[in-house]
Amino acid sequence: DTGVSQDPRHKITKRGQNVTFRCDPISEHNRLYWYRQTLGQGPEFLTYFQNEAQLEKSRLLSDRFSAERPKGSFSTLEIQRTEQGDSAMYLCASSFKRGGLGDTGELFFGEGSRLTVL
Amino acid sequence: AQSVTQLGSHVSVSEGALVLLRCNYSSSVPPYLFWYVQYPNQGLQLLLKYTSAATLVKGINGFEAEFKKSETSFHLTKPSAHMSDAAEYFCAVSPRGSARQLTFGSGTQLTVLP
């Protein structure tokens, strides 16, 4: 078990460019989450997947944001036409939910992808 | 609806002193409560969690927290601070059985003075 990995760790881009982040969850975890964290704040929920299905999206996730988890394993988060306000740390987390049961609420986080939009 | 309030965005303690980080929650249903720690340029690591078993929860690195329903609190403590404890600490709440609704507080930066 290598934990949750995210790539790239840092990304600097110019306003208007598109960026994509990748997350590889813990292999047996069926749930995957994306959070955004800005300086001095706690993580804010963006979206989550159970297997390949995207089950919930936050109002924070504007139309410029899209997330996929095509085979129920890794996930990508794409931001189109980046704006300076998109500068943040994007955190991925995973968890395991057994069918018919609630989960423990415990998330396992990656180290994050820091985005800087100039 | 649920929320978490962390009192004090910055806390400084001397090495060897008691660490007390405060967290109050609001939840319309019985909650699960968590403390996570974040070291610089790293992701969040779970310190401990309360999921309706014992109200006094022990976590990693000597930390513990007590769930007090009457006070809607879940304060984090450690008897003796170590330099390596310097980090940012986040309290979080979720409805039971629902990690997807995890809500974080704004964090408390802990500084440990030599």
gemmi code that builds the backbone of each chain (N, CA, C; Angstrom):
import gemmi

chains = {
    "A": [
        ("ASP", (0.850, -1.191, 0.000), (0.000, 0.000, 0.000), (0.878, 1.229, 0.000)),
        ("THR", (0.835, 1.962, -1.112), (1.730, 3.107, -1.231), (1.035, 4.400, -0.874)),
        ("GLY", (-0.208, 4.374, -0.473), (-0.901, 5.592, -0.124), (-1.442, 6.287, -1.361)),
        ("VAL", (-2.056, 7.440, -1.122), (-2.627, 8.238, -2.197), (-1.523, 9.085, -2.818)),
        ("SER", (-1.391, 9.030, -4.125), (-0.362, 9.832, -4.791), (-0.998, 10.820, -5.753)),
        ("GLN", (-0.396, 11.985, -5.849), (-0.915, 13.047, -6.707), (0.212, 13.585, -7.584)),
        ("ASP", (-0.185, 13.987, -8.791), (0.798, 14.486, -9.746), (0.165, 15.553, -10.645)),
        ("PRO", (0.861, 16.660, -10.908), (2.151, 17.039, -10.329), (1.990, 17.603, -8.928)),
        ("ARG", (3.055, 17.729, -8.200), (2.996, 18.319, -6.865), (2.872, 19.835, -6.943)),
        ("HIS", (3.456, 20.407, -7.954), (3.392, 21.860, -8.132), (3.149, 22.161, -9.605)),
        ("LYS", (2.325, 23.176, -9.854), (2.053, 23.594, -11.220), (1.918, 25.106, -11.240)),
        ("ILE", (2.724, 25.733, -12.082), (2.614, 27.175, -12.290), (2.137, 27.382, -13.709)),
        ("THR", (1.099, 28.163, -13.873), (0.536, 28.362, -15.200), (0.111, 29.814, -15.365)),
        ("LYS", (-0.081, 30.191, -16.594), (-0.572, 31.535, -16.869), (-2.080, 31.522, -16.939)),
        ("ARG", (-2.653, 32.622, -16.567), (-4.104, 32.761, -16.625), (-4.618, 32.411, -18.015)),
        ("GLY", (-5.694, 31.637, -18.053), (-6.290, 31.253, -19.323), (-5.864, 29.882, -19.830)),
        ("GLN", (-4.811, 29.346, -19.245), (-4.349, 28.022, -19.658), (-5.164, 26.935, -18.946)),
        ("ASN", (-5.130, 25.736, -19.516), (-5.777, 24.579, -18.897), (-4.755, 23.781, -18.116)),
        ("VAL", (-5.180, 23.210, -17.006), (-4.298, 22.342, -16.219), (-5.053, 21.079, -15.846)),
        ("THR", (-4.300, 20.007, -15.665), (-4.897, 18.736, -15.264), (-4.072, 18.132, -14.140)),
        ("PHE", (-4.760, 17.671, -13.128), (-4.126, 16.980, -12.006), (-4.592, 15.527, -11.995)),
        ("ARG", (-3.665, 14.663, -11.547), (-3.991, 13.249, -11.478), (-3.896, 12.766, -10.044)),
        ("CYS", (-4.760, 11.845, -9.686), (-4.746, 11.245, -8.362), (-4.847, 9.734, -8.498)),
        ("ASP", (-3.946, 9.035, -7.825), (-4.026, 7.588, -7.719), (-4.349, 7.227, -6.282)),
        ("PRO", (-5.540, 6.685, -6.028), (-5.939, 6.386, -4.649), (-5.288, 5.094, -4.149)),
        ("ILE", (-5.526, 4.794, -2.899), (-5.130, 3.500, -2.351), (-5.908, 2.439, -3.121)),
        ("SER", (-5.235, 1.378, -3.511), (-5.758, 0.488, -4.540), (-7.108, -0.135, -4.201)),
        ("GLU", (-7.361, -0.480, -2.959), (-8.635, -1.144, -2.649), (-9.756, -0.177, -2.297)),
        ("HIS", (-9.466, 1.126, -2.339), (-10.476, 2.124, -1.984), (-11.415, 2.398, -3.147)),
        ("ASN", (-12.723, 2.369, -2.871), (-13.697, 2.579, -3.935), (-14.216, 4.009, -3.996)),
        ("ARG", (-13.900, 4.805, -2.967), (-14.337, 6.202, -2.988), (-13.129, 7.122, -3.146)),
        ("LEU", (-13.331, 8.158, -3.953), (-12.255, 9.118, -4.205), (-12.836, 10.513, -4.130)),
        ("TYR", (-12.121, 11.402, -3.476), (-12.596, 12.759, -3.215), (-11.577, 13.787, -3.695)),
        ("TRP", (-12.092, 14.917, -4.120), (-11.245, 16.081, -4.406), (-11.651, 17.211, -3.473)),
        ("TYR", (-10.626, 17.836, -2.884), (-10.813, 19.001, -2.019), (-9.918, 20.130, -2.525)),
        ("ARG", (-10.289, 21.349, -2.189), (-9.452, 22.503, -2.475), (-9.139, 23.196, -1.155)),
        ("GLN", (-7.880, 23.597, -1.020), (-7.453, 24.278, 0.200), (-6.714, 25.553, -0.160)),
        ("THR", (-7.213, 26.668, 0.331), (-6.531, 27.942, 0.131), (-5.808, 28.326, 1.409)),
        ("LEU", (-4.886, 29.260, 1.286), (-4.015, 29.613, 2.396), (-4.820, 30.037, 3.619)),
        ("GLY", (-4.521, 29.413, 4.747), (-5.176, 29.788, 5.995), (-6.561, 29.211, 6.185)),
        ("GLN", (-6.952, 28.317, 5.312), (-8.280, 27.712, 5.403), (-8.185, 26.203, 5.454)),
        ("GLY", (-9.252, 25.589, 5.934), (-9.336, 24.147, 5.868), (-9.751, 23.688, 4.482)),
        ("PRO", (-9.577, 22.427, 4.181), (-9.990, 21.902, 2.879), (-11.489, 22.053, 2.676)),
        ("GLU", (-11.853, 22.354, 1.436), (-13.255, 22.472, 1.064), (-13.583, 21.392, 0.035)),
        ("PHE", (-14.686, 20.729, 0.248), (-15.101, 19.626, -0.616), (-15.437, 20.127, -2.014)),
        ("LEU", (-14.928, 19.410, -3.028), (-15.263, 19.726, -4.421), (-16.180, 18.673, -5.032)),
        ("THR", (-15.751, 17.399, -4.956), (-16.523, 16.345, -5.588), (-16.053, 15.006, -5.081)),
        ("TYR", (-16.897, 13.965, -5.290), (-16.434, 12.639, -4.958), (-17.022, 11.584, -5.887)),
        ("PHE", (-16.301, 10.485, -5.989), (-16.667, 9.353, -6.825), (-16.806, 8.098, -5.976)),
        ("GLN", (-17.769, 7.293, -6.347), (-17.790, 5.935, -5.853), (-17.602, 5.049, -7.067)),
        ("ASN", (-16.500, 4.339, -7.053), (-16.052, 3.636, -8.265), (-15.939, 4.669, -9.388)),
        ("GLU", (-16.567, 4.440, -10.539), (-16.406, 5.401, -11.637), (-17.491, 6.471, -11.654)),
        ("ALA", (-18.476, 6.341, -10.773), (-19.594, 7.282, -10.786), (-19.302, 8.516, -9.925)),
        ("GLN", (-19.512, 9.682, -10.525), (-19.377, 10.938, -9.787), (-20.709, 11.204, -9.109)),
        ("LEU", (-20.742, 11.067, -7.795), (-22.006, 11.091, -7.068), (-22.391, 12.450, -6.513)),
        ("GLU", (-21.422, 13.317, -6.336), (-21.755, 14.613, -5.748), (-20.732, 15.653, -6.183)),
        ("LYS", (-21.234, 16.861, -6.458), (-20.364, 17.986, -6.808), (-20.755, 19.191, -5.970)),
        ("SER", (-19.756, 19.885, -5.467), (-19.984, 21.092, -4.687), (-20.331, 22.256, -5.615)),
        ("ARG", (-20.998, 23.256, -5.048), (-21.247, 24.473, -5.817), (-19.947, 25.206, -6.129)),
        ("LEU", (-18.882, 24.852, -5.408), (-17.571, 25.452, -5.681), (-17.025, 25.014, -7.037)),
        ("LEU", (-17.530, 23.904, -7.531), (-17.021, 23.340, -8.778), (-17.738, 24.013, -9.949)),
        ("SER", (-17.087, 25.074, -10.476), (-17.727, 25.790, -11.575), (-17.647, 24.959, -12.860)),
        ("ASP", (-18.237, 25.494, -13.918), (-18.256, 24.800, -15.208), (-16.861, 24.627, -15.781)),
        ("ARG", (-15.909, 25.394, -15.298), (-14.550, 25.270, -15.819), (-13.819, 24.057, -15.228)),
        ("PHE", (-14.407, 23.476, -14.214), (-13.802, 22.327, -13.554), (-14.497, 21.052, -14.018)),
        ("SER", (-13.702, 20.027, -14.289), (-14.286, 18.726, -14.590), (-13.409, 17.643, -13.993)),
        ("ALA", (-14.051, 16.649, -13.442), (-13.334, 15.533, -12.834), (-13.858, 14.244, -13.430)),
        ("GLU", (-12.927, 13.298, -13.575), (-13.295, 11.994, -14.107), (-12.589, 10.894, -13.323)),
        ("ARG", (-13.193, 9.749, -13.377), (-12.561, 8.559, -12.811), (-12.988, 7.388, -13.696)),
        ("PRO", (-12.423, 7.341, -14.895), (-12.976, 6.495, -15.964), (-13.043, 5.008, -15.664)),
        ("LYS", (-12.131, 4.462, -14.963), (-12.147, 3.018, -14.720), (-12.278, 2.718, -13.239)),
        ("GLY", (-12.682, 3.691, -12.486), (-12.835, 3.476, -11.055), (-11.539, 3.347, -10.303)),
        ("SER", (-10.447, 3.737, -10.961), (-9.154, 3.681, -10.266), (-8.629, 5.099, -10.077)),
        ("PHE", (-7.728, 5.564, -10.980), (-7.202, 6.920, -10.843), (-8.265, 7.933, -11.261)),
        ("SER", (-8.025, 9.165, -10.891), (-8.940, 10.256, -11.243), (-8.135, 11.438, -11.763)),
        ("THR", (-8.773, 12.236, -12.613), (-8.183, 13.490, -13.071), (-9.118, 14.638, -12.754)),
        ("LEU", (-8.521, 15.764, -12.441), (-9.246, 17.008, -12.221), (-8.680, 18.029, -13.197)),
        ("GLU", (-9.518, 18.496, -14.105), (-9.081, 19.474, -15.098), (-9.708, 20.823, -14.809)),
        ("ILE", (-8.909, 21.850, -14.914), (-9.405, 23.224, -14.799), (-9.135, 23.914, -16.125)),
        ("GLN", (-10.179, 24.379, -16.754), (-10.043, 25.077, -18.039), (-10.036, 26.583, -17.805)),
        ("ARG", (-9.310, 27.274, -18.677), (-9.257, 28.749, -18.638), (-8.998, 29.233, -17.222)),
        ("THR", (-7.871, 28.824, -16.668), (-7.571, 29.114, -15.273), (-7.624, 30.611, -14.970)),
        ("GLU", (-8.019, 30.905, -13.748), (-8.080, 32.277, -13.234), (-7.190, 32.345, -11.993)),
        ("GLN", (-6.797, 33.557, -11.630), (-5.915, 33.697, -10.466), (-6.579, 33.168, -9.201)),
        ("GLY", (-7.881, 33.252, -9.134), (-8.606, 32.745, -7.978), (-8.580, 31.234, -7.855)),
        ("ASP", (-8.108, 30.554, -8.888), (-7.987, 29.096, -8.827), (-6.727, 28.664, -8.096)),
        ("SER", (-5.844, 29.589, -7.825), (-4.596, 29.260, -7.120), (-4.935, 28.679, -5.754)),
        ("ALA", (-4.468, 27.472, -5.506), (-4.815, 26.753, -4.288), (-4.064, 25.432, -4.279)),
        ("MET", (-4.223, 24.717, -3.173), (-3.756, 23.332, -3.103), (-4.952, 22.443, -3.395)),
        ("TYR", (-4.798, 21.531, -4.326), (-5.869, 20.583, -4.659), (-5.508, 19.230, -4.056)),
        ("LEU", (-6.350, 18.809, -3.138), (-6.095, 17.588, -2.387), (-7.013, 16.473, -2.859)),
        ("CYS", (-6.433, 15.296, -2.986), (-7.199, 14.101, -3.302), (-7.196, 13.198, -2.069)),
        ("ALA", (-8.289, 12.520, -1.847), (-8.388, 11.590, -0.728), (-9.169, 10.365, -1.173)),
        ("SER", (-8.970, 9.261, -0.489), (-9.738, 8.063, -0.818), (-10.203, 7.374, 0.454)),
        ("SER", (-11.203, 6.533, 0.299), (-11.736, 5.762, 1.416), (-12.401, 4.514, 0.865)),
        ("PHE", (-12.758, 3.621, 1.793), (-13.419, 2.390, 1.374), (-14.774, 2.283, 2.050)),
        ("LYS", (-15.798, 2.046, 1.259), (-17.146, 1.871, 1.799), (-17.631, 0.478, 1.461)),
        ("ARG", (-18.007, -0.273, 2.495), (-18.571, -1.595, 2.265), (-20.042, -1.436, 1.901)),
        ("GLY", (-20.492, -2.294, 0.970), (-21.860, -2.193, 0.500), (-22.862, -2.349, 1.624)),
        ("GLY", (-23.850, -1.487, 1.657), (-24.913, -1.576, 2.637), (-24.557, -1.029, 3.996)),
        ("LEU", (-23.330, -0.638, 4.177), (-22.901, -0.108, 5.467), (-22.404, 1.312, 5.295)),
        ("GLY", (-22.507, 2.080, 6.369), (-21.897, 3.401, 6.345), (-20.383, 3.273, 6.386)),
        ("ASP", (-19.697, 4.323, 5.994), (-18.242, 4.270, 6.093), (-17.803, 4.872, 7.427)),
        ("THR", (-16.535, 4.775, 7.700), (-16.032, 5.256, 8.985), (-15.829, 6.759, 8.989)),
        ("GLY", (-15.955, 7.369, 7.822), (-15.707, 8.804, 7.742), (-14.250, 9.151, 7.643)),
        ("GLU", (-13.372, 8.175, 7.635), (-11.935, 8.452, 7.600), (-11.454, 8.531, 6.161)),
        ("LEU", (-10.807, 9.614, 5.858), (-10.225, 9.808, 4.542), (-8.701, 9.715, 4.622)),
        ("PHE", (-8.124, 9.189, 3.558), (-6.671, 9.113, 3.435), (-6.272, 10.101, 2.338)),
        ("PHE", (-5.481, 11.074, 2.711), (-5.153, 12.170, 1.810), (-3.804, 11.972, 1.121)),
        ("GLY", (-3.732, 12.456, -0.111), (-2.465, 12.606, -0.781), (-1.789, 13.888, -0.329)),
        ("GLU", (-0.610, 14.141, -0.894), (0.166, 15.309, -0.483), (-0.267, 16.573, -1.195)),
        ("GLY", (-1.147, 16.456, -2.150), (-1.702, 17.629, -2.794), (-0.941, 18.083, -4.018)),
        ("SER", (-1.657, 18.828, -4.857), (-1.070, 19.479, -6.033), (-1.293, 20.969, -5.868)),
        ("ARG", (-0.191, 21.710, -5.780), (-0.304, 23.160, -5.576), (-0.322, 23.865, -6.923)),
        ("LEU", (-1.379, 24.631, -7.135), (-1.538, 25.379, -8.382), (-1.307, 26.861, -8.133)),
        ("THR", (-0.451, 27.447, -8.945), (-0.246, 28.894, -8.940), (-0.579, 29.430, -10.316)),
        ("VAL", (-1.543, 30.344, -10.365), (-1.957, 30.953, -11.633), (-1.448, 32.385, -11.662)),
        ("LEU", (-0.589, 32.671, -12.641), (0.013, 34.005, -12.733), (-0.846, 34.951, -13.562)),
    ],
    "B": [
        ("ALA", (-27.352, 20.360, 8.625), (-26.208, 21.252, 8.458), (-25.198, 20.977, 9.572)),
        ("GLN", (-23.974, 21.197, 9.275), (-22.915, 20.956, 10.240), (-21.810, 21.992, 10.041)),
        ("SER", (-21.077, 22.238, 11.104), (-19.961, 23.171, 11.017), (-18.995, 22.899, 12.163)),
        ("VAL", (-17.819, 23.438, 12.004), (-16.776, 23.301, 13.014), (-16.142, 24.660, 13.237)),
        ("THR", (-15.926, 24.995, 14.496), (-15.233, 26.234, 14.841), (-13.995, 25.898, 15.649)),
        ("GLN", (-12.865, 26.324, 15.147), (-11.619, 26.143, 15.877), (-11.232, 27.484, 16.487)),
        ("LEU", (-11.139, 27.515, 17.784), (-10.845, 28.750, 18.505), (-9.342, 28.962, 18.560)),
        ("GLY", (-8.905, 30.048, 17.952), (-7.471, 30.343, 17.921), (-6.846, 29.832, 16.653)),
        ("SER", (-6.500, 30.719, 15.750), (-5.862, 30.287, 14.505), (-4.368, 29.998, 14.726)),
        ("HIS", (-3.814, 30.570, 15.780), (-2.408, 30.326, 16.113), (-2.294, 30.062, 17.613)),
        ("VAL", (-1.581, 29.002, 17.953), (-1.318, 28.672, 19.350), (0.183, 28.414, 19.490)),
        ("SER", (0.786, 29.016, 20.517), (2.209, 28.789, 20.801), (2.352, 28.195, 22.187)),
        ("VAL", (3.169, 27.173, 22.287), (3.463, 26.555, 23.578), (4.968, 26.309, 23.657)),
        ("SER", (5.454, 26.200, 24.856), (6.856, 25.852, 25.062), (7.009, 24.336, 24.981)),
        ("GLU", (8.164, 23.903, 24.560), (8.437, 22.472, 24.532), (8.265, 21.898, 25.931)),
        ("GLY", (7.515, 20.789, 26.026), (7.256, 20.171, 27.314), (5.965, 20.629, 27.963)),
        ("ALA", (5.362, 21.693, 27.447), (4.120, 22.213, 28.021), (2.913, 21.487, 27.437)),
        ("LEU", (1.774, 21.687, 28.096), (0.512, 21.104, 27.633), (0.074, 21.757, 26.334)),
        ("VAL", (-0.395, 20.919, 25.414), (-0.999, 21.405, 24.187), (-2.521, 21.276, 24.319)),
        ("LEU", (-3.243, 22.361, 24.042), (-4.704, 22.337, 24.035), (-5.178, 23.098, 22.810)),
        ("LEU", (-5.806, 22.375, 21.887), (-6.369, 22.995, 20.692), (-7.881, 22.795, 20.757)),
        ("ARG", (-8.600, 23.885, 20.591), (-10.033, 23.861, 20.838), (-10.850, 23.686, 19.563)),
        ("CYS", (-11.915, 22.881, 19.688), (-12.813, 22.634, 18.559), (-14.224, 22.503, 19.096)),
        ("ASN", (-15.130, 23.278, 18.542), (-16.555, 23.150, 18.827), (-17.280, 22.844, 17.530)),
        ("TYR", (-18.282, 22.000, 17.630), (-18.972, 21.574, 16.422), (-20.460, 21.876, 16.516)),
        ("SER", (-21.065, 21.897, 15.376), (-22.514, 21.993, 15.280), (-22.968, 20.945, 14.278)),
        ("SER", (-23.934, 20.132, 14.704), (-24.419, 19.085, 13.810), (-25.855, 18.755, 14.161)),
        ("SER", (-26.667, 18.570, 13.150), (-28.082, 18.259, 13.377), (-28.297, 16.782, 13.666)),
        ("VAL", (-27.280, 15.971, 13.445), (-27.359, 14.541, 13.737), (-26.108, 14.163, 14.521)),
        ("PRO", (-26.126, 13.021, 15.216), (-24.915, 12.611, 15.946), (-23.729, 12.543, 15.000)),
        ("PRO", (-22.662, 13.182, 15.382), (-21.539, 13.310, 14.446), (-20.440, 12.294, 14.644)),
        ("TYR", (-19.629, 12.156, 13.598), (-18.282, 11.635, 13.741), (-17.361, 12.854, 13.790)),
        ("LEU", (-16.321, 12.786, 14.600), (-15.409, 13.913, 14.735), (-13.978, 13.450, 14.544)),
        ("PHE", (-13.190, 14.310, 13.954), (-11.830, 13.946, 13.574), (-10.870, 15.100, 13.873)),
        ("TRP", (-9.638, 14.736, 14.125), (-8.534, 15.687, 14.094), (-7.518, 15.188, 13.071)),
        ("TYR", (-7.154, 16.114, 12.185), (-6.115, 15.845, 11.201), (-4.963, 16.810, 11.440)),
        ("VAL", (-3.753, 16.375, 11.076), (-2.572, 17.222, 11.168), (-1.974, 17.381, 9.766)),
        ("GLN", (-1.482, 18.579, 9.501), (-0.861, 18.854, 8.202), (0.490, 19.505, 8.425)),
        ("TYR", (1.537, 18.835, 7.990), (2.877, 19.397, 8.041), (3.107, 20.197, 6.765)),
        ("PRO", (4.038, 21.121, 6.766), (4.249, 21.986, 5.599), (4.410, 21.211, 4.302)),
        ("ASN", (3.684, 21.651, 3.301), (3.747, 21.080, 1.949), (3.393, 19.592, 1.911)),
        ("GLN", (2.568, 19.170, 2.850), (2.137, 17.780, 2.858), (0.622, 17.712, 2.939)),
        ("GLY", (0.083, 16.544, 2.681), (-1.348, 16.330, 2.824), (-1.729, 16.170, 4.279)),
        ("LEU", (-2.988, 15.882, 4.512), (-3.498, 15.742, 5.870), (-3.360, 14.299, 6.349)),
        ("GLN", (-3.018, 14.160, 7.616), (-2.864, 12.842, 8.233), (-3.819, 12.753, 9.416)),
        ("LEU", (-4.531, 11.649, 9.510), (-5.481, 11.486, 10.600), (-4.747, 11.278, 11.916)),
        ("LEU", (-5.105, 12.099, 12.913), (-4.562, 11.941, 14.260), (-5.418, 11.005, 15.097)),
        ("LEU", (-6.728, 11.265, 15.064), (-7.658, 10.462, 15.835), (-9.076, 10.730, 15.357)),
        ("LYS", (-10.001, 9.848, 15.783), (-11.389, 10.017, 15.376), (-12.322, 9.517, 16.475)),
        ("TYR", (-13.461, 10.157, 16.561), (-14.533, 9.748, 17.452), (-15.688, 9.252, 16.590)),
        ("THR", (-16.090, 7.987, 16.831), (-17.191, 7.424, 16.046), (-18.197, 6.738, 16.960)),
        ("SER", (-18.472, 7.337, 18.106), (-19.525, 6.948, 19.046), (-19.154, 5.825, 19.996)),
        ("ALA", (-17.925, 5.447, 20.054), (-17.497, 4.479, 21.075), (-17.081, 5.283, 22.309)),
        ("ALA", (-15.916, 5.058, 22.829), (-15.456, 5.778, 24.012), (-15.358, 7.272, 23.728)),
        ("THR", (-15.752, 8.073, 24.713), (-15.727, 9.527, 24.507), (-14.312, 10.084, 24.576)),
        ("LEU", (-13.413, 9.377, 25.249), (-12.007, 9.798, 25.260), (-11.271, 8.968, 24.207)),
        ("VAL", (-10.760, 9.666, 23.239), (-10.145, 8.994, 22.103), (-8.640, 9.254, 22.110)),
        ("LYS", (-7.884, 8.192, 21.969), (-6.426, 8.339, 21.905), (-5.977, 8.176, 20.459)),
        ("GLY", (-5.028, 9.024, 20.076), (-4.542, 8.980, 18.710), (-3.052, 8.737, 18.651)),
        ("ILE", (-2.497, 9.101, 17.517), (-1.063, 8.894, 17.323), (-0.280, 10.027, 17.958)),
        ("ASN", (1.010, 9.771, 18.167), (1.939, 10.793, 18.669), (1.548, 11.360, 20.034)),
        ("GLY", (0.819, 10.596, 20.838), (0.497, 11.022, 22.192), (-0.681, 11.967, 22.317)),
        ("PHE", (-1.376, 12.239, 21.230), (-2.544, 13.122, 21.269), (-3.799, 12.375, 21.716)),
        ("GLU", (-4.695, 13.085, 22.336), (-6.002, 12.542, 22.663), (-7.037, 13.660, 22.610)),
        ("ALA", (-8.298, 13.258, 22.514), (-9.383, 14.232, 22.465), (-10.582, 13.643, 23.184)),
        ("GLU", (-11.375, 14.522, 23.775), (-12.562, 14.076, 24.499), (-13.812, 14.662, 23.872)),
        ("PHE", (-14.753, 13.785, 23.554), (-16.038, 14.220, 23.013), (-16.944, 14.598, 24.181)),
        ("LYS", (-17.402, 15.850, 24.194), (-18.320, 16.316, 25.237), (-19.577, 16.821, 24.560)),
        ("LYS", (-20.606, 15.983, 24.596), (-21.848, 16.334, 23.909), (-22.482, 17.584, 24.510)),
        ("SER", (-22.459, 17.689, 25.836), (-23.113, 18.822, 26.495), (-22.468, 20.149, 26.113)),
        ("GLU", (-21.185, 20.107, 25.784), (-20.464, 21.327, 25.415), (-20.255, 21.412, 23.907)),
        ("THR", (-20.720, 20.443, 23.169), (-20.480, 20.314, 21.715), (-19.015, 20.599, 21.395)),
        ("SER", (-18.135, 19.933, 22.144), (-16.698, 20.182, 21.962), (-15.951, 18.888, 21.707)),
        ("PHE", (-14.794, 19.049, 21.109), (-13.897, 17.920, 20.822), (-12.475, 18.480, 20.827)),
        ("HIS", (-12.030, 18.910, 21.978), (-10.718, 19.553, 22.094), (-9.586, 18.529, 22.036)),
        ("LEU", (-8.508, 18.928, 21.435), (-7.320, 18.071, 21.270), (-6.277, 18.446, 22.306)),
        ("THR", (-5.707, 17.434, 22.967), (-4.694, 17.706, 23.982), (-3.507, 16.768, 23.839)),
        ("LYS", (-2.385, 17.247, 24.364), (-1.190, 16.430, 24.497), (-0.464, 16.930, 25.739)),
        ("PRO", (-0.109, 16.037, 26.643), (0.454, 16.489, 27.923), (1.766, 17.265, 27.783)),
        ("SER", (2.592, 16.879, 26.827), (3.926, 17.473, 26.742), (4.293, 17.694, 25.274)),
        ("ALA", (4.388, 18.941, 24.880), (4.668, 19.270, 23.482), (6.107, 18.947, 23.107)),
        ("HIS", (6.237, 18.508, 21.858), (7.562, 18.244, 21.298), (7.732, 19.137, 20.083)),
        ("MET", (8.968, 19.455, 19.776), (9.230, 20.334, 18.632), (8.592, 19.792, 17.357)),
        ("SER", (8.574, 18.479, 17.225), (8.018, 17.869, 16.013), (6.509, 18.000, 15.906)),
        ("ASP", (5.855, 18.489, 16.956), (4.399, 18.687, 16.905), (4.005, 19.954, 16.154)),
        ("ALA", (4.980, 20.796, 15.842), (4.685, 22.041, 15.134), (4.088, 21.726, 13.766)),
        ("ALA", (2.868, 22.174, 13.547), (2.128, 21.843, 12.327), (0.798, 22.566, 12.387)),
        ("GLU", (-0.022, 22.355, 11.362), (-1.380, 22.884, 11.395), (-2.345, 21.737, 11.688)),
        ("TYR", (-3.302, 22.016, 12.534), (-4.241, 21.002, 12.988), (-5.653, 21.404, 12.583)),
        ("PHE", (-6.363, 20.425, 12.026), (-7.729, 20.660, 11.561), (-8.694, 19.731, 12.279)),
        ("CYS", (-9.747, 20.303, 12.786), (-10.864, 19.544, 13.322), (-11.891, 19.379, 12.204)),
        ("ALA", (-12.562, 18.235, 12.170), (-13.541, 18.003, 11.107), (-14.711, 17.214, 11.664)),
        ("VAL", (-15.861, 17.405, 11.031), (-17.088, 16.731, 11.459), (-17.787, 16.127, 10.251)),
        ("SER", (-18.403, 14.981, 10.434), (-19.257, 14.415, 9.387), (-20.432, 13.708, 10.028)),
        ("PRO", (-21.562, 13.644, 9.331), (-22.675, 12.834, 9.839), (-22.246, 11.369, 9.882)),
        ("ARG", (-22.754, 10.648, 10.793), (-22.322, 9.258, 10.924), (-22.519, 8.503, 9.618)),
        ("GLY", (-21.481, 7.811, 9.219), (-21.549, 6.987, 8.025), (-21.495, 7.760, 6.731)),
        ("SER", (-20.922, 8.972, 6.775), (-20.941, 9.776, 5.561), (-19.673, 10.599, 5.409)),
        ("ALA", (-18.610, 9.948, 4.964), (-17.341, 10.651, 4.787), (-17.449, 11.730, 3.730)),
        ("ARG", (-18.407, 11.559, 2.796), (-18.489, 12.536, 1.712), (-18.943, 13.900, 2.212)),
        ("GLN", (-19.468, 13.959, 3.421), (-19.923, 15.234, 3.955), (-18.991, 15.750, 5.052)),
        ("LEU", (-17.731, 15.406, 4.962), (-16.746, 15.864, 5.937), (-16.552, 17.367, 5.811)),
        ("THR", (-16.711, 18.064, 6.919), (-16.543, 19.521, 6.942), (-15.401, 19.867, 7.875)),
        ("PHE", (-14.448, 20.643, 7.372), (-13.257, 21.000, 8.140), (-13.397, 22.381, 8.770)),
        ("GLY", (-12.718, 22.547, 9.901), (-12.530, 23.867, 10.455), (-11.422, 24.589, 9.711)),
        ("SER", (-11.172, 25.828, 10.105), (-10.196, 26.645, 9.387), (-8.756, 26.403, 9.843)),
        ("GLY", (-8.590, 25.573, 10.862), (-7.245, 25.169, 11.248), (-6.643, 25.995, 12.375)),
        ("THR", (-5.738, 25.367, 13.114), (-4.955, 26.030, 14.144), (-3.487, 25.711, 13.910)),
        ("GLN", (-2.697, 26.764, 13.749), (-1.259, 26.591, 13.562), (-0.599, 26.493, 14.931)),
        ("LEU", (0.037, 25.372, 15.205), (0.719, 25.166, 16.481), (2.210, 25.427, 16.314)),
        ("THR", (2.722, 26.340, 17.134), (4.152, 26.621, 17.198), (4.673, 26.116, 18.535)),
        ("VAL", (5.791, 25.400, 18.502), (6.409, 24.911, 19.725), (7.731, 25.640, 19.917)),
        ("LEU", (7.824, 26.344, 21.021), (8.999, 27.159, 21.313), (10.017, 26.373, 22.134)),
        ("PRO", (11.298, 26.532, 21.817), (12.321, 25.768, 22.561), (12.488, 26.295, 23.985)),
    ],
}
model = gemmi.Model(1)
for chain_id, residues in chains.items():
    chain = gemmi.Chain(chain_id)
    for i, (resn, *xyz) in enumerate(residues, 1):
        res = gemmi.Residue()
        res.name, res.seqid = resn, gemmi.SeqId(i, " ")
        for name, pos in zip(("N", "CA", "C"), xyz):
            atom = gemmi.Atom()
            atom.name, atom.element = name, gemmi.Element(name[0])
            atom.pos, atom.b_iso = gemmi.Position(*pos), 0.0
            res.add_atom(atom)
        chain.add_residue(res)
    model.add_chain(chain)
structure = gemmi.Structure()
structure.add_model(model)
structure.setup_entities()
